[in-house]
Amino acid sequence: MVSALEDVEKGAAFAYLRTVFRARFPEAAHKPGPSLNDATHEWVRAHEAEIWPNRKNGDRVRLITEVLYPFHTTYATLLQARSRINPQLRAVRYNTFNGIAEQFDLTLAALRSGDSETERVQKAGLVANFLDLFYVTQTLGDEPVEQQHIDELVSAVMPAVRLSESVEELSRALGEHAADWPVRLQLIPDLRYDTKRRFVHYVLTRLTAWVEMGATNGEADPTDRFLLRRDRDRDFEIEHLFTSTASKYAHKAPDARYYGFLRNRIGALLLLDGLDNGSYGGMLLEQKLASYRKDTLLAGMLNPDFFQRGNVRLRKFLTGEGLYGMIATYDASTALEPFIEARGRFYCEVAKKIWSLDALRLAPPPAPGPLAPGKRTRYGVRFQDLVEAGLVSVGDRLVGRRRGELYYARVRPEGSIETTSGVASAPTKAMEDAVGVASNGWAFWEVEGTKERLDTIRQRYLEQVAR
């Protein structure tokens, strides 16, 4: 077992042990004392009674034969899926790209010794999809996605996962927890290159790959090509459809600052090969359209005649998905802002296809509509919900303290938060605007009049809707 894991990645054996212990003994993993990560031997000795409650009757043997050994091959497969696309575990690769270092705790908590290898891979895929959806929707909502927040999510859903025996039960457990996350996909058109560049790159990667795979019936997955840097070549880059020289489009957008705002929206962006992207320089979009035909399909579709010269499989695919009529094309007479907005809406609809619960094989709650109030999770609560419930009032002043310095914000009528640096829809983004540091904004801000922190008010809201 150790040799097989170390052959995949140096240090994998100890990483596997720590992951198993966190998954199988979560209560012990969070108790004070020796650190599981930094002092694994000492941690095991400190928690012998929990790991081997009947060690005289063979528990030490069962830890090896029933817990550790059966799952190490699945763990090795997961490690390999981090560095290159595995068609059954694509989201493992995505999560690695997005910086989720510890993503296998829930998987190992869900596995059973009686599972077939197929069932284990299916469970691993569900967990990876769940974490990918969390990352995407959290980022869209300006919420934090650092490892500590992933760990909080894992702790919250771990009890339900440990009770899930079958693939179907795991799908339901994760689906119920994530049921109200996809609503944030509506925010896709508002994404901007200048505020979330890396995330925009990831979203464009997934959108572009989805179209490419759809046109080939999934025969080729180009995602790795979009994500990885290649030898001596520039990797895939974000391409602005419209040049940075505002004067070239002054006849369509006279205000140079507003033009800059428009050209950075996701509807005005593509993902292109770095060499091709660099060759376009300051060309006008109408001058680049012919070259786009040989780039990605998502770029080629900008041409008004793209579907008149072949591309039948792509047209059939988009028609079947109900997206063909939403394609926005461009020529020299096209108005700028409506075109960018239409392109953003098209991207949004593609994103809904990619990150729907059905596409991720996460079973939604039995009842239609939003998640039942009693099962609503903290991650589905918006700041606007607190305002609409009357727990925070329009005009309230919010105060945050960091390193001895006070920061102030005010609640706006639409339920957003205004700081000296801008307007944000979420507390964490408001903290980032005010302080320049992205952390847990719910714990940072408190209502000045009541001295009550937003995370306390959020908990009160959850208790209220649960009743």
C-alpha positions in Angstrom: 0.0 0.0 0.0 2.7 2.4 1.0 4.8 1.6 -2.1 1.8 2.1 -4.4 1.0 5.5 -3.0 4.6 6.7 -2.9 5.0 5.7 -6.5 2.2 8.1 -7.4 3.5 11.0 -5.3 6.2 11.4 -2.7 4.6 11.8 0.7 1.3 10.4 -0.4 1.3 7.6 2.2 1.2 9.9 5.1 -1.2 12.2 3.4 -3.5 9.3 2.9 -3.3 8.3 6.6 -4.1 11.8 7.7 -7.1 12.0 5.2 -8.5 8.7 6.4 -8.2 9.7 10.1 -9.9 13.1 9.4 -12.7 11.2 7.5 -13.2 8.4 9.9 -12.5 10.1 13.2 -13.6 13.8 12.6 -14.3 14.4 16.3 -10.8 13.3 17.3 -9.2 15.3 14.5 -10.5 18.5 15.9 -9.7 18.0 19.5 -6.9 20.0 21.2 -3.6 18.2 21.6 -1.0 16.9 19.0 -1.7 18.1 15.5 -2.8 15.4 13.1 -1.0 17.2 10.2 2.2 18.2 12.0 2.6 15.3 14.5 0.8 12.4 13.1 2.5 9.7 15.2 1.8 11.7 18.4 -1.8 12.3 17.3 -2.4 8.5 16.8 -1.0 7.7 20.2 -3.1 10.4 21.9 -6.3 9.0 20.3 -5.7 5.3 20.5 -8.9 4.7 22.5 -11.0 6.2 19.7 -9.1 4.5 16.8 -8.8 1.1 18.5 -11.6 0.9 21.2 -11.3 -2.9 21.1 -7.7 -3.3 20.2 -7.3 -6.5 22.2 -10.0 -8.0 20.0 -8.4 -7.2 16.7 -9.2 -3.5 16.0 -5.6 -2.9 15.0 -5.8 -5.5 12.3 -9.2 -4.2 11.1 -7.9 -0.7 10.8 -5.5 -2.0 8.2 -7.7 -4.6 6.5 -11.1 -2.7 6.6 -10.2 1.0 6.6 -6.8 1.7 5.2 -5.9 -1.0 2.6 -9.3 -1.2 0.7 -9.3 2.5 -0.2 -5.7 3.2 -1.1 -6.1 2.3 -4.8 -9.0 4.8 -5.0 -6.9 7.4 -3.3 -4.1 6.8 -5.8 -6.6 7.3 -8.6 -7.6 10.6 -7.0 -4.0 11.8 -6.8 -3.5 11.1 -10.4 -6.7 12.9 -11.3 -5.3 16.1 -9.7 -2.7 16.5 -12.4 -4.5 15.4 -15.6 -8.1 15.0 -16.6 -9.8 11.7 -15.7 -13.1 11.5 -17.6 -14.8 10.1 -14.5 -13.2 12.5 -12.1 -12.9 15.8 -14.0 -13.8 18.0 -11.1 -10.8 16.7 -9.1 -8.6 18.4 -11.6 -10.7 21.5 -11.5 -10.6 21.7 -7.7 -6.8 21.4 -7.8 -6.5 24.2 -10.3 -8.7 26.3 -8.0 -6.4 25.8 -5.0 -8.5 23.2 -3.0 -5.6 21.3 -1.5 -7.5 19.0 0.8 -10.5 17.7 -1.1 -10.7 14.0 -0.4 -11.9 13.9 3.2 -15.6 13.7 2.2 -14.8 11.0 -0.4 -13.1 8.7 2.1 -15.9 9.3 4.6 -18.4 8.1 1.9 -16.5 5.0 0.9 -17.5 1.6 2.2 -15.5 -1.6 2.2 -18.2 -3.4 0.3 -18.2 -0.8 -2.5 -17.1 -1.9 -6.0 -14.4 0.2 -7.6 -17.0 1.6 -9.9 -19.1 2.8 -6.9 -16.0 4.3 -5.3 -15.2 6.3 -8.3 -18.8 7.4 -8.6 -18.8 8.6 -5.0 -15.5 10.4 -5.5 -16.9 12.1 -8.6 -20.0 13.3 -6.7 -17.9 14.8 -3.9 -15.6 16.5 -6.4 -18.6 18.0 -8.3 -20.0 19.2 -5.0 -16.8 21.1 -4.1 -16.5 22.5 -7.6 -20.1 23.9 -7.4 -19.3 25.3 -3.9 -16.2 27.1 -5.3 -18.0 28.6 -8.3 -21.1 29.8 -6.5 -19.2 31.1 -3.4 -16.9 33.1 -5.7 -19.8 34.5 -7.7 -21.4 35.6 -4.4 -18.1 37.3 -3.2 -17.8 34.8 -0.4 -14.4 33.3 0.7 -13.2 30.0 -0.7 -9.9 29.5 1.2 -9.1 26.0 2.6 -10.5 26.9 6.0 -13.9 27.6 4.4 -13.7 24.4 2.5 -13.0 22.7 5.9 -16.1 24.4 7.4 -18.2 23.1 4.6 -16.8 19.6 5.0 -17.5 19.6 8.7 -21.1 20.7 8.1 -21.9 18.0 5.6 -19.7 15.2 7.0 -22.5 13.7 9.3 -24.8 13.3 6.3 -22.0 11.8 4.2 -21.0 9.3 6.8 -24.6 8.1 7.0 -24.8 7.7 3.2 -24.3 4.0 2.2 -25.0 4.0 -1.5 -24.2 6.3 -4.4 -27.8 7.4 -4.5 -27.9 8.3 -0.8 -24.7 10.3 -1.2 -26.1 12.1 -4.2 -29.2 13.1 -2.2 -27.2 14.2 0.9 -24.9 16.4 -1.2 -27.8 17.6 -3.4 -29.9 18.7 -0.5 -27.0 20.7 1.0 -26.2 22.4 -2.3 -29.8 22.9 -3.5 -29.8 26.7 -3.3 -26.3 27.3 -4.6 -27.0 27.3 -8.4 -29.1 30.4 -8.1 -25.9 32.4 -8.0 -25.1 31.4 -11.6 -27.3 34.3 -12.6 -24.4 36.5 -11.6 -22.2 35.2 -14.4 -22.8 38.1 -16.8 -21.5 40.5 -14.1 -18.1 38.9 -13.9 -15.2 41.2 -14.8 -11.7 40.6 -16.0 -10.3 43.4 -13.8 -11.7 42.1 -10.5 -11.7 38.3 -10.7 -9.1 37.5 -13.4 -8.2 34.0 -12.3 -11.8 33.0 -11.7 -12.9 34.4 -15.1 -10.1 32.3 -16.7 -11.6 29.2 -15.0 -15.2 30.0 -16.0 -14.1 30.7 -19.6 -12.2 27.4 -19.6 -15.2 25.4 -18.6 -17.6 27.3 -21.0 -15.1 26.9 -23.9 -14.5 23.2 -23.2 -18.2 22.5 -22.8 -18.9 23.8 -26.3 -15.9 22.0 -27.8 -17.0 18.7 -26.2 -20.6 19.1 -27.2 -19.6 19.5 -30.9 -17.6 16.2 -30.7 -20.1 14.2 -28.6 -17.5 14.3 -25.8 -14.8 12.6 -27.9 -12.1 15.1 -26.9 -11.8 17.0 -23.6 -9.6 20.1 -24.2 -9.8 21.3 -20.6 -6.2 20.3 -19.7 -5.0 22.1 -22.8 -6.7 25.3 -21.6 -5.5 25.0 -18.0 -1.9 23.8 -18.3 1.2 25.7 -19.4 3.0 24.0 -22.3 6.7 23.8 -23.1 8.0 27.0 -24.8 4.5 28.1 -25.6 2.2 30.7 -24.0 -0.7 29.0 -22.3 -4.3 29.9 -23.1 -5.1 33.5 -22.2 -8.1 35.7 -21.7 -8.7 37.7 -24.9 -10.5 41.0 -24.9 -12.7 41.3 -27.9 -12.3 45.0 -27.9 -9.0 46.9 -27.9 -7.8 48.9 -24.9 -7.7 52.0 -27.2 -11.1 53.5 -26.4 -10.9 56.0 -29.3 -11.2 53.2 -31.8 -14.7 52.6 -30.6 -15.7 56.1 -29.6 -18.5 56.1 -32.2 -20.1 53.2 -30.3 -19.1 54.2 -26.7 -18.2 57.9 -26.4 -17.4 57.7 -22.7 -13.9 56.2 -22.5 -14.3 55.1 -18.8 -17.6 53.4 -19.6 -16.0 51.7 -22.6 -13.3 50.4 -20.3 -16.0 49.0 -18.0 -17.8 47.3 -20.9 -14.7 45.7 -22.4 -13.8 44.0 -19.1 -17.1 42.3 -18.7 -17.1 38.5 -19.4 -19.4 39.0 -22.4 -16.5 40.8 -24.1 -14.0 38.1 -23.3 -12.8 34.8 -24.8 -10.2 32.2 -24.0 -7.6 31.9 -26.8 -4.2 30.3 -27.4 -1.6 32.7 -26.0 0.3 32.8 -29.3 -2.8 33.6 -31.3 -3.9 36.1 -28.7 -0.6 37.9 -28.8 -0.7 38.2 -32.6 -3.9 40.2 -32.7 -2.5 43.3 -31.0 -4.8 46.3 -31.2 -6.9 45.0 -34.1 -10.6 45.8 -34.2 -13.0 42.9 -33.6 -14.3 43.0 -37.1 -10.8 42.5 -38.3 -10.2 39.5 -36.0 -13.4 37.6 -36.9 -11.8 35.7 -39.8 -8.9 34.5 -37.6 -11.3 33.5 -34.8 -12.8 30.9 -37.2 -9.6 28.7 -36.7 -9.5 29.3 -32.9 -12.1 27.8 -30.5 -15.7 27.2 -31.5 -16.8 29.8 -28.9 -14.7 32.4 -30.7 -15.8 31.2 -34.2 -19.4 31.7 -33.3 -18.9 35.4 -33.3 -18.9 35.2 -37.2 -22.4 35.8 -38.6 -21.7 33.2 -41.3 -20.2 30.6 -39.0 -23.0 28.1 -39.2 -23.6 28.7 -43.0 -20.2 27.0 -43.7 -20.5 23.7 -41.9 -20.4 23.2 -38.1 -23.5 21.1 -38.4 -22.8 19.0 -35.3 -22.3 22.1 -33.2 -25.5 23.7 -34.4 -27.4 20.5 -33.7 -25.9 20.3 -30.2 -26.7 23.9 -29.4 -30.2 23.5 -30.8 -30.8 20.5 -28.6 -29.6 22.4 -25.6 -32.0 25.3 -26.4 -29.1 27.7 -26.9 -28.8 28.2 -30.7 -31.2 31.1 -30.7 -29.1 33.0 -28.0 -25.9 33.2 -30.0 -24.8 36.8 -30.5 -22.8 37.5 -33.6 -20.9 40.6 -34.5 -20.1 42.9 -37.5 -19.0 46.5 -37.9 -22.6 47.8 -37.5 -23.3 45.9 -34.2 -24.1 48.1 -31.2 -21.5 47.5 -28.5 -23.4 47.3 -25.2 -26.3 45.1 -26.3 -23.9 42.7 -27.9 -21.8 42.3 -24.7 -24.9 41.9 -22.6 -26.3 39.2 -25.0 -23.0 37.4 -25.0 -23.0 37.5 -21.2 -26.5 36.0 -21.1 -25.4 33.2 -23.5 -22.4 32.4 -21.2 -24.8 32.4 -18.2 -27.1 29.8 -19.9 -24.1 27.6 -20.7 -22.9 27.9 -17.1 -26.3 26.7 -15.9 -25.9 23.6 -18.1 -22.5 22.9 -16.7 -23.2 23.5 -13.0 -26.8 22.4 -12.7 -27.5 19.8 -10.0 -28.6 17.4 -12.7 -25.4 17.8 -14.7 -23.3 17.3 -11.6 -25.4 14.2 -10.7 -26.4 15.8 -7.3 -30.0 14.9 -6.5 -32.1 17.9 -5.7 -34.6 17.8 -2.7 -37.8 15.9 -3.5 -40.0 19.0 -3.3 -39.8 21.4 -6.3 -38.6 25.0 -5.7 -36.1 26.3 -3.3 -34.7 24.3 -0.4 -37.1 23.8 2.5 -36.5 26.5 5.2 -35.5 23.9 7.9 -32.7 22.6 5.7 -31.3 25.9 4.5 -27.6 26.1 4.9 -25.5 29.0 6.0 -23.9 29.2 2.6 -27.2 30.0 1.0 -27.9 33.1 3.1 -27.4 36.4 1.4 -26.9 39.7 3.2 -30.0 40.9 1.4 -32.0 38.1 3.2 -31.1 39.7 6.6 -32.3 43.1 5.3 -35.6 41.7 3.9 -36.2 39.9 7.2 -35.8 43.1 9.2 -32.8 41.8 11.1 -30.6 44.6 9.6 -32.1 47.9 8.6 -31.4 50.1 5.6 -29.2 52.9 6.7 -27.5 50.9 9.5 -23.9 51.7 9.9 -21.5 48.7 10.0 -18.2 48.7 11.8 -15.2 46.4 11.4 -11.9 46.4 13.2 -8.5 45.2 11.9 -5.2 45.7 13.6 -6.5 48.5 15.7 -8.1 50.4 12.8 -11.8 50.9 12.4 -13.6 50.6 9.0 -17.1 51.7 8.3 -19.9 50.8 5.9 -23.6 51.5 5.4 -26.5 49.4 4.4 -28.1 50.6 1.1 -31.8 50.3 0.2 -31.3 47.4 -2.2 -29.6 45.3 0.5 -26.0 45.9 -0.6 -23.2 47.3 1.5 -21.5 50.7 0.7 -17.9 51.3 1.8 -15.6 54.2 0.9 -14.3 52.1 -1.9 -17.5 50.9 -3.6 -20.7 48.9 -3.3 -20.7 45.1 -2.6 -23.5 42.6 -2.4 -21.8 40.4 0.2 -20.0 41.2 3.5 -16.7 39.6 2.5 -16.5 41.6 -0.7 -17.3 44.7 1.3 -14.4 43.9 3.7 -12.1 43.4 0.8 -13.1 46.8 -0.7 -12.7 48.6 2.6 -9.6 46.8 4.0 -7.9 45.4 1.0 -7.9 41.9 2.5 -10.4 39.1 1.7 -11.4 37.2 4.8 -14.7 36.2 6.5 -16.7 39.4 6.2 -19.6 38.0 8.2 -17.3 37.8 11.2 -15.7 41.2 10.5 -18.6 43.5 10.3 -21.0 44.3 13.2 -24.0 46.6 13.3 -22.8 49.7 15.1 -26.1 50.4 17.0 -26.5 46.8 18.4 -22.9 45.7 18.5 -24.1 42.4 17.0 -21.9 40.7 14.4 -23.3 39.7 11.0 -22.5 36.0 11.5 -24.6 36.1 14.8 -27.5 37.8 13.0 -27.2 35.2 10.2 -27.5 32.4 12.7 -30.6 34.1 14.2 -32.0 34.3 10.6 -31.4 30.5 10.1 -33.1 29.7 13.3 -36.0 31.9 12.4 -36.6 30.4 9.0 -36.3 26.9 10.4 -39.3 27.5 12.6 
